Amino acid sequence: MSFKKRLEGISLENKSLYYKLQIIFSFFFLIPTAGFFWFVDKHNLLNDVYILPLLAVFLIFSFFSFNLLRNIIDRIAAASRDASKIVEAETVSEGDELREMSRHLKILDKRLRDALHGVEERSSEIATMRDLLELSYAASAPDEILHYTLKRVLKLTKADIGSVLMLENSKMDAFIVQSNIGLEGRIKAGDRVAFSTSIAKYAVVNRTPLVVRDIEQDGRFGRKSLPRYGTKSFICMPIKTTTGVVGVLTITRAKDETPFINEDAEKLKPIVSAASFVYENIILLRRNEEERGYLKSLEVVSRIVNAKPGEDVSIHAILEEIKRAFSLDMIAAVVGDKERPGNFLIHDVLSSAGGNISAGARYPGEGSIFDRVTKRQESVIVEDCDSLPDEIVQGYKSCIFTPLRSEGDAAGVLVAAAEGRHNLYAIRKYMEIMACGISCAMGKNRLNSIVAKRSREMDTVRQIGSAIASSTFDQDKVLGYAMDMVRVALDAEAGILFLVDGDNLDARSSFNLEMEFPEEFQMKLGEGVAGHVAMQGESAIVNDVRQSPLYLDRVGENIGITVRSLLCVPLISRRKVIGAIELINKQTGDFDAGDEDLLASIASAVGSAMENARLYGETRHLVEHEQELRRLFQKYVPLEVVDGVIHRDELGKSQIEELKRLTLLNVEMAGFSKIVEKIGTGKSVSLLNSFFSRMGNIVLKHHGTVDKYVGDGFLAFFGAPISGTLDADHAVAAALEMKETIAEINDKNLEQFGVSVEMGITIHTGEVIVGNIGFDRKMDYTAVGDPVNYLLRLQSLSRSFHNSVLMTEDTLAAARSLLNVREINVKEIDPSLGEVNIYELLGILKESVDRI
């Protein structure tokens, strides 16, 4: 064994703690103890009484000290083993426990320092997120959140240049600089950065952080570092919300060229995510508040539009509300120019800056933004108004053009503009709703104007019609009144009314023309404007007679007026043109469709008045004829017959003969010849008329018709001209009432004439021809046929039954009431009547329900 190995064997190097403990115990206990015993023995101190107790105490304390030191060494060894287990993957055992323990402690210290640094970073992140959350409650603008986040990110990454770029719109045309730090003088908030040329677009497209260690060495880009980058290394963090990436946060270093690594981006993820969350919440809250405001504004506009019926809607008030609600600097309603088709006219405008724009200003339409919007019928947003040549938006930064629709077609444009950048995409749908409100308001105003105009026209027409109708039915006076009314209603220099006379037009009335119409003024149909209108039956407006081939120069020569313009409408009666009304030279402006409509309404009233005048004479003649007809006819037939005949004539139906089933009744006074011999002719006629009057009224009372007088009796029928199911019942009831009345009649006859009368009544039912029978000089409404002849033959049988009612089986079958009858043997009395069953009517056992 070499000396070196022997030396290493006795050396404390690489020895265990227990070996070192033994060496220490040997040096600090065994050697001094051995020396102590040597000293005691040499000087013979063992006999000393105190030496043994002292030695015992020394040994006891030495033992306790050794155990205490051993426990400490055990704990140190255990700690060393634990540390060795923790760091065994990072260290290699060298044999010396104390050195290993020292190395382990250094490693643990480093780990603790790293952990402490991580905790500090996490604490900073947590503090940042806490501050973001607190700021979300205090901040009113999302820009503050993004700016604060940028500051904290720069602090965490020890960077000193950064910016927040937000996408301008969903089309990703450009970024808008929302906030920046360290780039003052190079870019500012509100600047646009082209999306296509910006490296930040990769963070948007890939939706992941973009870490660039060296822009000039990175093969993805192939570009040099720019001054605004700060250094060659930077990070682009996407700002993501629930709707997608809305922007990018970029950072770089100007003072420290240490490149960024992926771990830096990972550290920033939770902060940027928290900022995005807070940003989106504030945006949503703000948008919610804005939308509540927009909805309130829509409610205000709705109330304005739905104002009192009949009242015009204030477009100015609607524009004021839109300008206030959407924080706009200019708002204008542009409509089509009626006077210059194809051009546009500012209906109303509101502008914070004033300027030269005012209501009534006109703009060309062809190729303009107004023309494009009305043709496309969809909103157009312009983010840089300087690109538009239209004067109306010059001086503004962004604007939106929304079509105003009328009956489904674009009739104008709602223009809204802002001096700065405005998120017009967010208010686009509301502007379209507001445009609908303005369109409705304009439509309502237009309808109100039309209604008011029509109301005035109707008032004028009513006044004219009332004046004409109540004044006279003389045609010449009607025409004179009509032209007076036209002069009042329409603003014309003069007017002429023509009437058709064969193939000619004759001037019959005028106003503001002090002249008699000569024969030369007569025109042929189709000649001149009036002749053309009378022939075609269509109105004509000529606002420049020099351009019209229809105008006749001799018209102006005859009336002594320089004719500039004409309005002519046809005069129509019974769907036939009977003339024309022509107005000359409107006092202010040109004749328009409104003038045409009003004059046409007046012409219609005049035509009606002339027709009324014509009909008046005919009606008066017909009324007189009807009154005379009623007066004469009612003497012979019931009122129902008269009304039926007249009514059928009014309906254009002649009273033709018809075959009907009637119930016939014949009443005859018995022994009239003897009465004449007894009381004389004069009294006999009075007695007979009194008898006919009572019996005839009974027939009429029961809906019958007195047909004709036959000798000392008369024939009546039931069922014509108006038939029903109870015709036979009416005849039966009339016969029974006649039978009951004869006693009363005889009382009067005995008192007045000294005689009494007897009668016979017969009833039969059958089909007869009923109608106007006779010839042109003598005609009666009567019934003819076999049943009539049979009834008259049956009347001879009644002479054997005084004051009785005889009826045939046909009437008994036709009656709906239950009758009390007695059958008569006709063969014994009059065999010529045939095989017909004849009954004597005694009464009614049960009347028909329908008759009741």
ChimeraX attribute file (.defattr): number of C-alpha atoms within 10 A of each C-alpha:
attribute: neighborCount
match mode: 1-to-1
recipient: residues
	/A:1	5
	/A:2	7
	/A:3	8
	/A:4	8
	/A:5	10
	/A:6	10
	/A:7	10
	/A:8	13
	/A:9	12
	/A:10	9
	/A:11	11
	/A:12	14
	/A:13	13
	/A:14	15
	/A:15	16
	/A:16	14
	/A:17	18
	/A:18	13
	/A:19	11
	/A:20	16
	/A:21	15
	/A:22	14
	/A:23	14
	/A:24	13
	/A:25	16
	/A:26	13
	/A:27	12
	/A:28	12
	/A:29	17
	/A:30	14
	/A:31	11
	/A:32	12
	/A:33	17
	/A:34	11
	/A:35	12
	/A:36	13
	/A:37	14
	/A:38	12
	/A:39	12
	/A:40	15
	/A:41	12
	/A:42	10
	/A:43	9
	/A:44	10
	/A:45	14
	/A:46	13
	/A:47	10
	/A:48	9
	/A:49	9
	/A:50	10
	/A:51	13
	/A:52	13
	/A:53	10
	/A:54	11
	/A:55	13
	/A:56	11
	/A:57	12
	/A:58	12
	/A:59	14
	/A:60	12
	/A:61	11
	/A:62	17
	/A:63	13
	/A:64	11
	/A:65	13
	/A:66	17
	/A:67	12
	/A:68	12
	/A:69	13
	/A:70	16
	/A:71	12
	/A:72	12
	/A:73	16
	/A:74	14
	/A:75	11
	/A:76	16
	/A:77	18
	/A:78	12
	/A:79	14
	/A:80	19
	/A:81	17
	/A:82	14
	/A:83	19
	/A:84	21
	/A:85	12
	/A:86	14
	/A:87	16
	/A:88	13
	/A:89	8
	/A:90	9
	/A:91	14
	/A:92	10
	/A:93	10
	/A:94	9
	/A:95	12
	/A:96	14
	/A:97	20
	/A:98	17
	/A:99	13
	/A:100	19
	/A:101	19
	/A:102	13
	/A:103	16
	/A:104	24
	/A:105	16
	/A:106	12
	/A:107	17
	/A:108	15
	/A:109	12
	/A:110	12
	/A:111	12
	/A:112	12
	/A:113	12
	/A:114	12
	/A:115	12
	/A:116	12
	/A:117	12
	/A:118	12
	/A:119	12
	/A:120	12
	/A:121	14
	/A:122	13
	/A:123	12
	/A:124	16
	/A:125	20
	/A:126	14
	/A:127	14
	/A:128	21
	/A:129	21
	/A:130	13
	/A:131	15
	/A:132	24
	/A:133	18
	/A:134	12
	/A:135	16
	/A:136	20
	/A:137	11
	/A:138	9
	/A:139	14
	/A:140	14
	/A:141	13
	/A:142	20
	/A:143	16
	/A:144	17
	/A:145	21
	/A:146	24
	/A:147	20
	/A:148	17
	/A:149	23
	/A:150	25
	/A:151	17
	/A:152	19
	/A:153	23
	/A:154	19
	/A:155	12
	/A:156	16
	/A:157	16
	/A:158	15
	/A:159	23
	/A:160	19
	/A:161	24
	/A:162	27
	/A:163	25
	/A:164	26
	/A:165	28
	/A:166	23
	/A:167	23
	/A:168	21
	/A:169	15
	/A:170	11
	/A:171	7
	/A:172	15
	/A:173	13
	/A:174	21
	/A:175	25
	/A:176	21
	/A:177	21
	/A:178	23
	/A:179	22
	/A:180	22
	/A:181	17
	/A:182	18
	/A:183	17
	/A:184	10
	/A:185	6
	/A:186	8
	/A:187	17
	/A:188	16
	/A:189	14
	/A:190	15
	/A:191	13
	/A:192	18
	/A:193	19
	/A:194	15
	/A:195	18
	/A:196	13
	/A:197	9
	/A:198	11
	/A:199	14
	/A:200	23
	/A:201	22
	/A:202	17
	/A:203	22
	/A:204	24
	/A:205	10
	/A:206	11
	/A:207	16
	/A:208	17
	/A:209	23
	/A:210	22
	/A:211	21
	/A:212	22
	/A:213	19
	/A:214	16
	/A:215	20
	/A:216	15
	/A:217	13
	/A:218	13
	/A:219	9
	/A:220	10
	/A:221	11
	/A:222	10
	/A:223	11
	/A:224	13
	/A:225	14
	/A:226	10
	/A:227	11
	/A:228	14
	/A:229	19
	/A:230	22
	/A:231	21
	/A:232	23
	/A:233	22
	/A:234	24
	/A:235	25
	/A:236	27
	/A:237	26
	/A:238	31
	/A:239	29
	/A:240	22
	/A:241	17
	/A:242	9
	/A:243	7
	/A:244	12
	/A:245	20
	/A:246	21
	/A:247	26
	/A:248	28
	/A:249	26
	/A:250	25
	/A:251	26
	/A:252	29
	/A:253	23
	/A:254	17
	/A:255	12
	/A:256	12
	/A:257	14
	/A:258	15
	/A:259	17
	/A:260	21
	/A:261	14
	/A:262	14
	/A:263	10
	/A:264	14
	/A:265	19
	/A:266	12
	/A:267	16
	/A:268	20
	/A:269	17
	/A:270	15
	/A:271	22
	/A:272	24
	/A:273	17
	/A:274	21
	/A:275	27
	/A:276	24
	/A:277	19
	/A:278	23
	/A:279	25
	/A:280	20
	/A:281	15
	/A:282	20
	/A:283	16
	/A:284	13
	/A:285	13
	/A:286	15
	/A:287	15
	/A:288	12
	/A:289	12
	/A:290	15
	/A:291	17
	/A:292	12
	/A:293	14
	/A:294	21
	/A:295	14
	/A:296	13
	/A:297	20
	/A:298	21
	/A:299	12
	/A:300	16
	/A:301	24
	/A:302	17
	/A:303	13
	/A:304	19
	/A:305	25
	/A:306	16
	/A:307	14
	/A:308	10
	/A:309	10
	/A:310	13
	/A:311	13
	/A:312	20
	/A:313	24
	/A:314	16
	/A:315	23
	/A:316	17
	/A:317	14
	/A:318	24
	/A:319	24
	/A:320	18
	/A:321	18
	/A:322	24
	/A:323	21
	/A:324	12
	/A:325	17
	/A:326	20
	/A:327	12
	/A:328	21
	/A:329	19
	/A:330	25
	/A:331	24
	/A:332	26
	/A:333	26
	/A:334	26
	/A:335	22
	/A:336	23
	/A:337	20
	/A:338	10
	/A:339	9
	/A:340	12
	/A:341	10
	/A:342	13
	/A:343	18
	/A:344	26
	/A:345	22
	/A:346	22
	/A:347	19
	/A:348	18
	/A:349	22
	/A:350	20
	/A:351	19
	/A:352	12
	/A:353	10
	/A:354	11
	/A:355	9
	/A:356	10
	/A:357	18
	/A:358	16
	/A:359	15
	/A:360	14
	/A:361	14
	/A:362	18
	/A:363	19
	/A:364	16
	/A:365	19
	/A:366	12
	/A:367	8
	/A:368	15
	/A:369	16
	/A:370	27
	/A:371	20
	/A:372	17
	/A:373	20
	/A:374	22
	/A:375	13
	/A:376	12
	/A:377	19
	/A:378	14
	/A:379	20
	/A:380	19
	/A:381	16
	/A:382	15
	/A:383	20
	/A:384	15
	/A:385	22
	/A:386	15
	/A:387	10
	/A:388	13
	/A:389	11
	/A:390	14
	/A:391	12
	/A:392	20
	/A:393	23
	/A:394	16
	/A:395	14
	/A:396	19
	/A:397	18
	/A:398	22
	/A:399	27
	/A:400	24
	/A:401	28
	/A:402	29
	/A:403	30
	/A:404	30
	/A:405	21
	/A:406	14
	/A:407	9
	/A:408	8
	/A:409	12
	/A:410	21
	/A:411	19
	/A:412	28
	/A:413	29
	/A:414	27
	/A:415	24
	/A:416	28
	/A:417	30
	/A:418	26
	/A:419	18
	/A:420	15
	/A:421	15
	/A:422	18
	/A:423	15
	/A:424	22
	/A:425	15
	/A:426	12
	/A:427	16
	/A:428	17
	/A:429	13
	/A:430	19
	/A:431	25
	/A:432	18
	/A:433	14
	/A:434	24
	/A:435	25
	/A:436	18
	/A:437	22
	/A:438	26
	/A:439	25
	/A:440	20
	/A:441	23
	/A:442	21
	/A:443	17
	/A:444	19
	/A:445	19
	/A:446	14
	/A:447	14
	/A:448	17
	/A:449	15
	/A:450	13
	/A:451	14
	/A:452	13
	/A:453	14
	/A:454	16
	/A:455	12
	/A:456	14
	/A:457	20
	/A:458	17
	/A:459	12
	/A:460	19
	/A:461	25
	/A:462	16
	/A:463	14
	/A:464	23
	/A:465	23
	/A:466	13
	/A:467	15
	/A:468	25
	/A:469	19
	/A:470	9
	/A:471	12
	/A:472	14
	/A:473	19
	/A:474	15
	/A:475	15
	/A:476	13
	/A:477	13
	/A:478	22
	/A:479	22
	/A:480	16
	/A:481	19
	/A:482	26
	/A:483	24
	/A:484	16
	/A:485	20
	/A:486	24
	/A:487	17
	/A:488	10
	/A:489	18
	/A:490	18
	/A:491	17
	/A:492	22
	/A:493	17
	/A:494	23
	/A:495	23
	/A:496	20
	/A:497	26
	/A:498	25
	/A:499	20
	/A:500	21
	/A:501	13
	/A:502	10
	/A:503	12
	/A:504	18
	/A:505	24
	/A:506	21
	/A:507	21
	/A:508	16
	/A:509	23
	/A:510	25
	/A:511	20
	/A:512	14
	/A:513	15
	/A:514	9
	/A:515	11
	/A:516	12
	/A:517	16
	/A:518	10
	/A:519	9
	/A:520	9
	/A:521	16
	/A:522	16
	/A:523	19
	/A:524	19
	/A:525	21
	/A:526	17
	/A:527	18
	/A:528	19
	/A:529	27
	/A:530	32
	/A:531	24
	/A:532	21
	/A:533	24
	/A:534	31
	/A:535	20
	/A:536	13
	/A:537	19
	/A:538	15
	/A:539	22
	/A:540	18
	/A:541	21
	/A:542	21
	/A:543	20
	/A:544	14
	/A:545	17
	/A:546	14
	/A:547	9
	/A:548	14
	/A:549	9
	/A:550	16
	/A:551	21
	/A:552	15
	/A:553	13
	/A:554	12
	/A:555	18
	/A:556	14
	/A:557	12
	/A:558	13
	/A:559	18
	/A:560	12
	/A:561	14
	/A:562	12
	/A:563	20
	/A:564	15
	/A:565	22
	/A:566	24
	/A:567	26
	/A:568	27
	/A:569	28
	/A:570	31
	/A:571	30
	/A:572	22
	/A:573	19
	/A:574	9
	/A:575	9
	/A:576	12
	/A:577	19
	/A:578	21
	/A:579	29
	/A:580	30
	/A:581	29
	/A:582	23
	/A:583	26
	/A:584	23
	/A:585	23
	/A:586	20
	/A:587	13
	/A:588	9
	/A:589	10
	/A:590	17
	/A:591	22
	/A:592	13
	/A:593	12
	/A:594	13
	/A:595	18
	/A:596	18
	/A:597	15
	/A:598	21
	/A:599	25
	/A:600	22
	/A:601	18
	/A:602	28
	/A:603	25
	/A:604	19
	/A:605	23
	/A:606	26
	/A:607	25
	/A:608	19
	/A:609	25
	/A:610	24
	/A:611	16
	/A:612	18
	/A:613	19
	/A:614	14
	/A:615	13
	/A:616	14
	/A:617	12
	/A:618	12
	/A:619	13
	/A:620	11
	/A:621	12
	/A:622	12
	/A:623	12
	/A:624	12
	/A:625	12
	/A:626	14
	/A:627	12
	/A:628	11
	/A:629	13
	/A:630	16
	/A:631	12
	/A:632	12
	/A:633	16
	/A:634	14
	/A:635	9
	/A:636	16
	/A:637	20
	/A:638	20
	/A:639	16
	/A:640	17
	/A:641	18
	/A:642	20
	/A:643	14
	/A:644	15
	/A:645	16
	/A:646	18
	/A:647	14
	/A:648	14
	/A:649	12
	/A:650	10
	/A:651	8
	/A:652	9
	/A:653	11
	/A:654	12
	/A:655	16
	/A:656	11
	/A:657	14
	/A:658	14
	/A:659	13
	/A:660	17
	/A:661	18
	/A:662	28
	/A:663	30
	/A:664	29
	/A:665	32
	/A:666	26
	/A:667	27
	/A:668	25
	/A:669	21
	/A:670	18
	/A:671	13
	/A:672	19
	/A:673	13
	/A:674	10
	/A:675	19
	/A:676	15
	/A:677	10
	/A:678	14
	/A:679	14
	/A:680	12
	/A:681	13
	/A:682	9
	/A:683	15
	/A:684	18
	/A:685	12
	/A:686	12
	/A:687	24
	/A:688	15
	/A:689	14
	/A:690	14
	/A:691	20
	/A:692	19
	/A:693	12
	/A:694	14
	/A:695	23
	/A:696	21
	/A:697	16
	/A:698	19
	/A:699	25
	/A:700	18
	/A:701	13
	/A:702	18
	/A:703	22
	/A:704	29
	/A:705	28
	/A:706	22
	/A:707	20
	/A:708	18
	/A:709	14
	/A:710	12
	/A:711	9
	/A:712	17
	/A:713	20
	/A:714	18
	/A:715	22
	/A:716	23
	/A:717	29
	/A:718	27
	/A:719	22
	/A:720	24
	/A:721	22
	/A:722	12
	/A:723	14
	/A:724	11
	/A:725	13
	/A:726	20
	/A:727	26
	/A:728	28
	/A:729	25
	/A:730	22
	/A:731	29
	/A:732	27
	/A:733	17
	/A:734	23
	/A:735	28
	/A:736	17
	/A:737	15
	/A:738	24
	/A:739	19
	/A:740	12
	/A:741	14
	/A:742	19
	/A:743	15
	/A:744	9
	/A:745	17
	/A:746	18
	/A:747	15
	/A:748	15
	/A:749	17
	/A:750	12
	/A:751	10
	/A:752	11
	/A:753	17
	/A:754	13
	/A:755	15
	/A:756	16
	/A:757	21
	/A:758	18
	/A:759	22
	/A:760	25
	/A:761	28
	/A:762	29
	/A:763	30
	/A:764	27
	/A:765	27
	/A:766	18
	/A:767	16
	/A:768	20
	/A:769	18
	/A:770	22
	/A:771	20
	/A:772	16
	/A:773	16
	/A:774	11
	/A:775	8
	/A:776	6
	/A:777	5
	/A:778	8
	/A:779	11
	/A:780	15
	/A:781	21
	/A:782	22
	/A:783	26
	/A:784	14
	/A:785	13
	/A:786	12
	/A:787	19
	/A:788	24
	/A:789	11
	/A:790	13
	/A:791	21
	/A:792	20
	/A:793	15
	/A:794	23
	/A:795	20
	/A:796	14
	/A:797	18
	/A:798	22
	/A:799	18
	/A:800	11
	/A:801	15
	/A:802	14
	/A:803	22
	/A:804	20
	/A:805	26
	/A:806	26
	/A:807	26
	/A:808	20
	/A:809	16
	/A:810	17
	/A:811	23
	/A:812	23
	/A:813	11
	/A:814	17
	/A:815	22
	/A:816	19
	/A:817	20
	/A:818	14
	/A:819	18
	/A:820	13
	/A:821	18
	/A:822	12
	/A:823	14
	/A:824	14
	/A:825	13
	/A:826	17
	/A:827	13
	/A:828	7
	/A:829	11
	/A:830	13
	/A:831	10
	/A:832	10
	/A:833	15
	/A:834	9
	/A:835	9
	/A:836	12
	/A:837	16
	/A:838	25
	/A:839	22
	/A:840	19
	/A:841	23
	/A:842	15
	/A:843	15
	/A:844	16
	/A:845	11
	/A:846	11
	/A:847	15
	/A:848	15
	/A:849	8
	/A:850	9
	/A:851	11
	/A:852	5
